[in-house]
Amino acid sequence: IKGGSPVVYKKDKMSRFGVLDKYAKDGKNIKWIDVPDCFCFHLWNAWEEPENDEIVVIGSCMTPADSVFNECDEELRSVLSEIRLNLKTGKSTRRPISQCEDDQINLEAGMVNRYKLGRKTKFAFLAIAEPWPKVSGFAKVDLETGEVKK
């Protein structure tokens, strides 16, 4: 047996999300949506916004993608992000939730109110992984305004 990471990042591959209708009887009609430059090892919540045919996914996106699993000289960034999957166009967008550059801290190992999973949530509670991989505190993040309270 040869050692090494169980996860291998391939730069020529595209990240994508599979969306299956909640009333589907099987996986035949799964819709795949490409999400360029996205590696989210942890997802915190997702909900539907039927008024604009989108699914909103909240997750911590890591760059470089395989730095958690392999030796890497680049500094790891884990940015809390909003990913929007448009079911009508098949396109996606991704943006950092915190809009202030000073607030771009590594946010990982979090949660939302478990009674709101699958529904729009206002807050997420995450560990501040600074310096990576140590946890130096916790943050309450307003998912609408991007405000981070440490």
mmCIF file of the C-alpha atoms, coordinates in Angstrom:
data_MODEL
# 
_entry.id   MODEL 
# 
loop_
_atom_site.group_PDB 
_atom_site.id 
_atom_site.type_symbol 
_atom_site.label_atom_id 
_atom_site.label_alt_id 
_atom_site.label_comp_id 
_atom_site.label_asym_id 
_atom_site.label_entity_id 
_atom_site.label_seq_id 
_atom_site.pdbx_PDB_ins_code 
_atom_site.Cartn_x 
_atom_site.Cartn_y 
_atom_site.Cartn_z 
_atom_site.occupancy 
_atom_site.B_iso_or_equiv 
_atom_site.pdbx_formal_charge 
_atom_site.auth_seq_id 
_atom_site.auth_comp_id 
_atom_site.auth_asym_id 
_atom_site.auth_atom_id 
_atom_site.pdbx_PDB_model_num 
ATOM 1   C CA . ILE A 1 1   ? 0.000   0.000  0.000   1.00 0.00 ? 1   ILE A CA 1 
ATOM 2   C CA . LYS A 1 2   ? 1.322   3.394  -0.977  1.00 0.00 ? 2   LYS A CA 1 
ATOM 3   C CA . GLY A 1 3   ? 0.671   6.407  1.288   1.00 0.00 ? 3   GLY A CA 1 
ATOM 4   C CA . GLY A 1 4   ? -0.799  9.703  0.212   1.00 0.00 ? 4   GLY A CA 1 
ATOM 5   C CA . SER A 1 5   ? -3.917  11.789 0.330   1.00 0.00 ? 5   SER A CA 1 
ATOM 6   C CA . PRO A 1 6   ? -7.293  10.139 -0.357  1.00 0.00 ? 6   PRO A CA 1 
ATOM 7   C CA . VAL A 1 7   ? -8.318  13.372 -2.107  1.00 0.00 ? 7   VAL A CA 1 
ATOM 8   C CA . VAL A 1 8   ? -6.623  14.431 -5.331  1.00 0.00 ? 8   VAL A CA 1 
ATOM 9   C CA . TYR A 1 9   ? -7.270  17.769 -7.031  1.00 0.00 ? 9   TYR A CA 1 
ATOM 10  C CA . LYS A 1 10  ? -7.183  17.822 -10.820 1.00 0.00 ? 10  LYS A CA 1 
ATOM 11  C CA . LYS A 1 11  ? -6.933  21.327 -12.286 1.00 0.00 ? 11  LYS A CA 1 
ATOM 12  C CA . ASP A 1 12  ? -8.440  20.218 -15.597 1.00 0.00 ? 12  ASP A CA 1 
ATOM 13  C CA . LYS A 1 13  ? -11.711 19.181 -13.877 1.00 0.00 ? 13  LYS A CA 1 
ATOM 14  C CA . MET A 1 14  ? -14.667 21.490 -13.156 1.00 0.00 ? 14  MET A CA 1 
ATOM 15  C CA . SER A 1 15  ? -16.483 21.611 -9.823  1.00 0.00 ? 15  SER A CA 1 
ATOM 16  C CA . ARG A 1 16  ? -20.189 21.085 -10.215 1.00 0.00 ? 16  ARG A CA 1 
ATOM 17  C CA . PHE A 1 17  ? -23.299 20.729 -8.112  1.00 0.00 ? 17  PHE A CA 1 
ATOM 18  C CA . GLY A 1 18  ? -26.023 18.187 -8.776  1.00 0.00 ? 18  GLY A CA 1 
ATOM 19  C CA . VAL A 1 19  ? -29.593 19.391 -8.234  1.00 0.00 ? 19  VAL A CA 1 
ATOM 20  C CA . LEU A 1 20  ? -32.382 16.867 -7.926  1.00 0.00 ? 20  LEU A CA 1 
ATOM 21  C CA . ASP A 1 21  ? -36.033 17.874 -7.660  1.00 0.00 ? 21  ASP A CA 1 
ATOM 22  C CA . LYS A 1 22  ? -37.201 17.216 -4.114  1.00 0.00 ? 22  LYS A CA 1 
ATOM 23  C CA . TYR A 1 23  ? -40.121 15.122 -5.415  1.00 0.00 ? 23  TYR A CA 1 
ATOM 24  C CA . ALA A 1 24  ? -38.002 13.006 -7.787  1.00 0.00 ? 24  ALA A CA 1 
ATOM 25  C CA . LYS A 1 25  ? -38.497 9.255  -7.580  1.00 0.00 ? 25  LYS A CA 1 
ATOM 26  C CA . ASP A 1 26  ? -34.976 8.536  -8.889  1.00 0.00 ? 26  ASP A CA 1 
ATOM 27  C CA . GLY A 1 27  ? -31.836 10.322 -10.113 1.00 0.00 ? 27  GLY A CA 1 
ATOM 28  C CA . LYS A 1 28  ? -32.619 10.268 -13.836 1.00 0.00 ? 28  LYS A CA 1 
ATOM 29  C CA . ASN A 1 29  ? -33.377 13.996 -14.026 1.00 0.00 ? 29  ASN A CA 1 
ATOM 30  C CA . ILE A 1 30  ? -30.501 15.341 -11.953 1.00 0.00 ? 30  ILE A CA 1 
ATOM 31  C CA . LYS A 1 31  ? -29.325 18.708 -13.282 1.00 0.00 ? 31  LYS A CA 1 
ATOM 32  C CA . TRP A 1 32  ? -25.579 19.401 -13.128 1.00 0.00 ? 32  TRP A CA 1 
ATOM 33  C CA . ILE A 1 33  ? -24.411 23.012 -12.812 1.00 0.00 ? 33  ILE A CA 1 
ATOM 34  C CA . ASP A 1 34  ? -20.739 23.931 -13.221 1.00 0.00 ? 34  ASP A CA 1 
ATOM 35  C CA . VAL A 1 35  ? -19.223 26.195 -10.558 1.00 0.00 ? 35  VAL A CA 1 
ATOM 36  C CA . PRO A 1 36  ? -15.780 27.372 -11.756 1.00 0.00 ? 36  PRO A CA 1 
ATOM 37  C CA . ASP A 1 37  ? -12.922 27.876 -9.288  1.00 0.00 ? 37  ASP A CA 1 
ATOM 38  C CA . CYS A 1 38  ? -14.873 26.374 -6.397  1.00 0.00 ? 38  CYS A CA 1 
ATOM 39  C CA . PHE A 1 39  ? -13.764 23.882 -3.771  1.00 0.00 ? 39  PHE A CA 1 
ATOM 40  C CA . CYS A 1 40  ? -16.112 23.761 -0.795  1.00 0.00 ? 40  CYS A CA 1 
ATOM 41  C CA . PHE A 1 41  ? -15.193 20.990 1.570   1.00 0.00 ? 41  PHE A CA 1 
ATOM 42  C CA . HIS A 1 42  ? -17.969 22.062 3.970   1.00 0.00 ? 42  HIS A CA 1 
ATOM 43  C CA . LEU A 1 43  ? -21.439 23.346 3.113   1.00 0.00 ? 43  LEU A CA 1 
ATOM 44  C CA . TRP A 1 44  ? -23.541 24.997 5.824   1.00 0.00 ? 44  TRP A CA 1 
ATOM 45  C CA . ASN A 1 45  ? -26.991 25.469 4.311   1.00 0.00 ? 45  ASN A CA 1 
ATOM 46  C CA . ALA A 1 46  ? -28.932 25.713 1.057   1.00 0.00 ? 46  ALA A CA 1 
ATOM 47  C CA . TRP A 1 47  ? -32.405 26.915 0.121   1.00 0.00 ? 47  TRP A CA 1 
ATOM 48  C CA . GLU A 1 48  ? -34.590 27.547 -2.892  1.00 0.00 ? 48  GLU A CA 1 
ATOM 49  C CA . GLU A 1 49  ? -35.489 31.001 -4.197  1.00 0.00 ? 49  GLU A CA 1 
ATOM 50  C CA . PRO A 1 50  ? -38.292 30.130 -6.642  1.00 0.00 ? 50  PRO A CA 1 
ATOM 51  C CA . GLU A 1 51  ? -38.915 33.773 -7.596  1.00 0.00 ? 51  GLU A CA 1 
ATOM 52  C CA . ASN A 1 52  ? -35.620 33.786 -9.542  1.00 0.00 ? 52  ASN A CA 1 
ATOM 53  C CA . ASP A 1 53  ? -35.244 30.017 -10.213 1.00 0.00 ? 53  ASP A CA 1 
ATOM 54  C CA . GLU A 1 54  ? -32.147 29.777 -8.010  1.00 0.00 ? 54  GLU A CA 1 
ATOM 55  C CA . ILE A 1 55  ? -30.794 27.594 -5.273  1.00 0.00 ? 55  ILE A CA 1 
ATOM 56  C CA . VAL A 1 56  ? -28.545 29.409 -2.803  1.00 0.00 ? 56  VAL A CA 1 
ATOM 57  C CA . VAL A 1 57  ? -25.728 27.388 -1.214  1.00 0.00 ? 57  VAL A CA 1 
ATOM 58  C CA . ILE A 1 58  ? -23.661 28.672 1.728   1.00 0.00 ? 58  ILE A CA 1 
ATOM 59  C CA . GLY A 1 59  ? -20.232 27.084 2.127   1.00 0.00 ? 59  GLY A CA 1 
ATOM 60  C CA . SER A 1 60  ? -16.593 27.657 2.985   1.00 0.00 ? 60  SER A CA 1 
ATOM 61  C CA . CYS A 1 61  ? -14.605 27.716 -0.271  1.00 0.00 ? 61  CYS A CA 1 
ATOM 62  C CA . MET A 1 62  ? -10.915 26.842 0.015   1.00 0.00 ? 62  MET A CA 1 
ATOM 63  C CA . THR A 1 63  ? -7.988  27.978 -2.094  1.00 0.00 ? 63  THR A CA 1 
ATOM 64  C CA . PRO A 1 64  ? -5.733  26.428 -3.147  1.00 0.00 ? 64  PRO A CA 1 
ATOM 65  C CA . ALA A 1 65  ? -8.171  23.571 -3.518  1.00 0.00 ? 65  ALA A CA 1 
ATOM 66  C CA . ASP A 1 66  ? -6.021  20.696 -2.304  1.00 0.00 ? 66  ASP A CA 1 
ATOM 67  C CA . SER A 1 67  ? -3.949  22.508 0.324   1.00 0.00 ? 67  SER A CA 1 
ATOM 68  C CA . VAL A 1 68  ? -5.778  20.743 3.167   1.00 0.00 ? 68  VAL A CA 1 
ATOM 69  C CA . PHE A 1 69  ? -4.826  17.307 1.843   1.00 0.00 ? 69  PHE A CA 1 
ATOM 70  C CA . ASN A 1 70  ? -1.397  17.858 0.316   1.00 0.00 ? 70  ASN A CA 1 
ATOM 71  C CA . GLU A 1 71  ? 1.771   19.827 0.959   1.00 0.00 ? 71  GLU A CA 1 
ATOM 72  C CA . CYS A 1 72  ? 1.367   23.331 -0.417  1.00 0.00 ? 72  CYS A CA 1 
ATOM 73  C CA . ASP A 1 73  ? 3.474   26.489 -0.264  1.00 0.00 ? 73  ASP A CA 1 
ATOM 74  C CA . GLU A 1 74  ? 0.499   28.825 -0.744  1.00 0.00 ? 74  GLU A CA 1 
ATOM 75  C CA . GLU A 1 75  ? -1.390  30.154 2.274   1.00 0.00 ? 75  GLU A CA 1 
ATOM 76  C CA . LEU A 1 76  ? -4.760  28.448 2.699   1.00 0.00 ? 76  LEU A CA 1 
ATOM 77  C CA . ARG A 1 77  ? -7.846  30.674 2.513   1.00 0.00 ? 77  ARG A CA 1 
ATOM 78  C CA . SER A 1 78  ? -11.263 29.385 3.563   1.00 0.00 ? 78  SER A CA 1 
ATOM 79  C CA . VAL A 1 79  ? -13.784 32.047 2.571   1.00 0.00 ? 79  VAL A CA 1 
ATOM 80  C CA . LEU A 1 80  ? -17.445 31.871 3.560   1.00 0.00 ? 80  LEU A CA 1 
ATOM 81  C CA . SER A 1 81  ? -19.215 32.119 0.210   1.00 0.00 ? 81  SER A CA 1 
ATOM 82  C CA . GLU A 1 82  ? -22.651 32.339 -1.362  1.00 0.00 ? 82  GLU A CA 1 
ATOM 83  C CA . ILE A 1 83  ? -23.048 30.147 -4.436  1.00 0.00 ? 83  ILE A CA 1 
ATOM 84  C CA . ARG A 1 84  ? -26.112 30.696 -6.603  1.00 0.00 ? 84  ARG A CA 1 
ATOM 85  C CA . LEU A 1 85  ? -27.252 27.953 -8.963  1.00 0.00 ? 85  LEU A CA 1 
ATOM 86  C CA . ASN A 1 86  ? -29.691 29.180 -11.614 1.00 0.00 ? 86  ASN A CA 1 
ATOM 87  C CA . LEU A 1 87  ? -31.923 26.275 -12.599 1.00 0.00 ? 87  LEU A CA 1 
ATOM 88  C CA . LYS A 1 88  ? -33.303 28.025 -15.679 1.00 0.00 ? 88  LYS A CA 1 
ATOM 89  C CA . THR A 1 89  ? -29.987 29.061 -17.279 1.00 0.00 ? 89  THR A CA 1 
ATOM 90  C CA . GLY A 1 90  ? -27.744 26.348 -15.799 1.00 0.00 ? 90  GLY A CA 1 
ATOM 91  C CA . LYS A 1 91  ? -25.250 29.071 -14.774 1.00 0.00 ? 91  LYS A CA 1 
ATOM 92  C CA . SER A 1 92  ? -23.714 29.751 -11.373 1.00 0.00 ? 92  SER A CA 1 
ATOM 93  C CA . THR A 1 93  ? -22.221 32.669 -9.463  1.00 0.00 ? 93  THR A CA 1 
ATOM 94  C CA . ARG A 1 94  ? -20.050 32.729 -6.360  1.00 0.00 ? 94  ARG A CA 1 
ATOM 95  C CA . ARG A 1 95  ? -19.209 35.626 -4.067  1.00 0.00 ? 95  ARG A CA 1 
ATOM 96  C CA . PRO A 1 96  ? -17.602 36.056 -0.657  1.00 0.00 ? 96  PRO A CA 1 
ATOM 97  C CA . ILE A 1 97  ? -20.244 36.854 1.950   1.00 0.00 ? 97  ILE A CA 1 
ATOM 98  C CA . SER A 1 98  ? -18.063 39.350 3.807   1.00 0.00 ? 98  SER A CA 1 
ATOM 99  C CA . GLN A 1 99  ? -17.602 42.299 1.438   1.00 0.00 ? 99  GLN A CA 1 
ATOM 100 C CA . CYS A 1 100 ? -14.856 43.949 3.493   1.00 0.00 ? 100 CYS A CA 1 
ATOM 101 C CA . GLU A 1 101 ? -11.323 42.807 2.621   1.00 0.00 ? 101 GLU A CA 1 
ATOM 102 C CA . ASP A 1 102 ? -10.316 43.139 6.293   1.00 0.00 ? 102 ASP A CA 1 
ATOM 103 C CA . ASP A 1 103 ? -13.009 40.590 7.212   1.00 0.00 ? 103 ASP A CA 1 
ATOM 104 C CA . GLN A 1 104 ? -11.697 37.904 4.836   1.00 0.00 ? 104 GLN A CA 1 
ATOM 105 C CA . ILE A 1 105 ? -10.700 35.519 7.570   1.00 0.00 ? 105 ILE A CA 1 
ATOM 106 C CA . ASN A 1 106 ? -10.642 31.742 7.467   1.00 0.00 ? 106 ASN A CA 1 
ATOM 107 C CA . LEU A 1 107 ? -14.100 30.604 8.554   1.00 0.00 ? 107 LEU A CA 1 
ATOM 108 C CA . GLU A 1 108 ? -14.644 26.859 8.943   1.00 0.00 ? 108 GLU A CA 1 
ATOM 109 C CA . ALA A 1 109 ? -16.326 24.170 11.052  1.00 0.00 ? 109 ALA A CA 1 
ATOM 110 C CA . GLY A 1 110 ? -19.624 25.987 11.391  1.00 0.00 ? 110 GLY A CA 1 
ATOM 111 C CA . MET A 1 111 ? -23.347 25.609 11.598  1.00 0.00 ? 111 MET A CA 1 
ATOM 112 C CA . VAL A 1 112 ? -26.670 27.348 11.161  1.00 0.00 ? 112 VAL A CA 1 
ATOM 113 C CA . ASN A 1 113 ? -29.796 26.920 13.266  1.00 0.00 ? 113 ASN A CA 1 
ATOM 114 C CA . ARG A 1 114 ? -30.616 23.249 12.641  1.00 0.00 ? 114 ARG A CA 1 
ATOM 115 C CA . TYR A 1 115 ? -34.342 24.013 12.629  1.00 0.00 ? 115 TYR A CA 1 
ATOM 116 C CA . LYS A 1 116 ? -33.744 26.241 9.594   1.00 0.00 ? 116 LYS A CA 1 
ATOM 117 C CA . LEU A 1 117 ? -31.752 23.808 7.451   1.00 0.00 ? 117 LEU A CA 1 
ATOM 118 C CA . GLY A 1 118 ? -33.054 23.942 3.895   1.00 0.00 ? 118 GLY A CA 1 
ATOM 119 C CA . ARG A 1 119 ? -34.603 27.366 4.510   1.00 0.00 ? 119 ARG A CA 1 
ATOM 120 C CA . LYS A 1 120 ? -33.117 30.845 4.219   1.00 0.00 ? 120 LYS A CA 1 
ATOM 121 C CA . THR A 1 121 ? -31.086 31.716 7.296   1.00 0.00 ? 121 THR A CA 1 
ATOM 122 C CA . LYS A 1 122 ? -29.803 35.087 8.455   1.00 0.00 ? 122 LYS A CA 1 
ATOM 123 C CA . PHE A 1 123 ? -26.801 33.902 10.483  1.00 0.00 ? 123 PHE A CA 1 
ATOM 124 C CA . ALA A 1 124 ? -24.059 31.290 10.412  1.00 0.00 ? 124 ALA A CA 1 
ATOM 125 C CA . PHE A 1 125 ? -21.765 30.516 13.332  1.00 0.00 ? 125 PHE A CA 1 
ATOM 126 C CA . LEU A 1 126 ? -18.242 29.433 12.411  1.00 0.00 ? 126 LEU A CA 1 
ATOM 127 C CA . ALA A 1 127 ? -14.814 28.815 13.870  1.00 0.00 ? 127 ALA A CA 1 
ATOM 128 C CA . ILE A 1 128 ? -12.120 31.368 13.044  1.00 0.00 ? 128 ILE A CA 1 
ATOM 129 C CA . ALA A 1 129 ? -9.229  29.247 11.768  1.00 0.00 ? 129 ALA A CA 1 
ATOM 130 C CA . GLU A 1 130 ? -6.431  31.778 12.227  1.00 0.00 ? 130 GLU A CA 1 
ATOM 131 C CA . PRO A 1 131 ? -3.655  30.885 11.873  1.00 0.00 ? 131 PRO A CA 1 
ATOM 132 C CA . TRP A 1 132 ? -4.660  27.813 9.883   1.00 0.00 ? 132 TRP A CA 1 
ATOM 133 C CA . PRO A 1 133 ? -5.370  25.132 11.139  1.00 0.00 ? 133 PRO A CA 1 
ATOM 134 C CA . LYS A 1 134 ? -5.703  26.442 14.708  1.00 0.00 ? 134 LYS A CA 1 
ATOM 135 C CA . VAL A 1 135 ? -9.014  27.796 15.972  1.00 0.00 ? 135 VAL A CA 1 
ATOM 136 C CA . SER A 1 136 ? -8.585  31.216 17.576  1.00 0.00 ? 136 SER A CA 1 
ATOM 137 C CA . GLY A 1 137 ? -12.236 32.044 18.220  1.00 0.00 ? 137 GLY A CA 1 
ATOM 138 C CA . PHE A 1 138 ? -15.753 31.992 16.859  1.00 0.00 ? 138 PHE A CA 1 
ATOM 139 C CA . ALA A 1 139 ? -17.697 34.319 14.587  1.00 0.00 ? 139 ALA A CA 1 
ATOM 140 C CA . LYS A 1 140 ? -21.354 35.130 14.024  1.00 0.00 ? 140 LYS A CA 1 
ATOM 141 C CA . VAL A 1 141 ? -21.807 36.073 10.370  1.00 0.00 ? 141 VAL A CA 1 
ATOM 142 C CA . ASP A 1 142 ? -24.811 37.949 9.012   1.00 0.00 ? 142 ASP A CA 1 
ATOM 143 C CA . LEU A 1 143 ? -25.415 36.215 5.673   1.00 0.00 ? 143 LEU A CA 1 
ATOM 144 C CA . GLU A 1 144 ? -27.363 39.204 4.296   1.00 0.00 ? 144 GLU A CA 1 
ATOM 145 C CA . THR A 1 145 ? -25.025 42.094 5.180   1.00 0.00 ? 145 THR A CA 1 
ATOM 146 C CA . GLY A 1 146 ? -21.725 40.216 5.477   1.00 0.00 ? 146 GLY A CA 1 
ATOM 147 C CA . GLU A 1 147 ? -21.085 41.624 8.972   1.00 0.00 ? 147 GLU A CA 1 
ATOM 148 C CA . VAL A 1 148 ? -18.727 39.431 11.010  1.00 0.00 ? 148 VAL A CA 1 
ATOM 149 C CA . LYS A 1 149 ? -18.884 39.595 14.821  1.00 0.00 ? 149 LYS A CA 1 
ATOM 150 C CA . LYS A 1 150 ? -15.951 37.902 16.534  1.00 0.00 ? 150 LYS A CA 1 
# 
